């Protein structure tokens, strides 16, 4: 089985163009993290060009963090073009379950588009699956089932790869479940690390057709960089700068030594 480094090497070699319609709060960081991993980011939100940009891209990342009706229109246009071209769509359901608008628009995207990777925290994904959950703003407060159970249910119901990020990241598909143990608590002190993880998943899915494995490898590499950055940081400010540097400096030795990826087949 390929290692996380193998997929990272493909990203660096192919330099895929990753089209984003994403969160205004974190758009700059999402672009930077994709570039640090070796891929090429583009942020095109206007409905007049969203489909055209998707047509020349290798992956499409959708993020509902700062949602408007106009952004949903652009997402649908870009998503339909991505589906027709056979490129992966990664959807981050930020805040799903917190308001009716967000919940309804996530359902609309799932109905109208073939979403290849659906990502969220435990509360967001539980809400999508119809499991009792509490989401406050964009933070998961509680979920009425274990992340592995929620992830597996979402993957089955929506015929996609499902991703729940947390202390242990979970990636589920029809083949089984990946558990990823990389990461550091300091990552949670910086606004946007969840959105950035989605962008990295998009870059990895752009070069690997096994979207579950690509997602697991993306989260492992991302988490390893977080661990390395935390070891030399005094707080969120220094961590963020060190994080980008560690992503850029990831190599085979570091990844093979530190990767914590376990696969449980069905």
Protein Blocks (a to p, Z undefined) as FASTA:
>chain_A
ZZfklmmmmmmmnopacdddddfklmmmmmmmmmmnopacdddfbfklmmmmmmmccbdc
ddfklgcfklmmmmmmmmmmmmmnopacdddfehihjamklmmmmmmmmmmpccfbdcdd
fklmmmmnopacddehjacfbdcbdfklmmmmmmmmnopadddddfbdcdddfkbccddf
bdcfklmmpghjlmmmmmmmmmmmmmomblmlmmmmmmmmmmmmmmmmmmmccbfklmmm
mmmmmmmmgcfklmmmmoccddddZZ
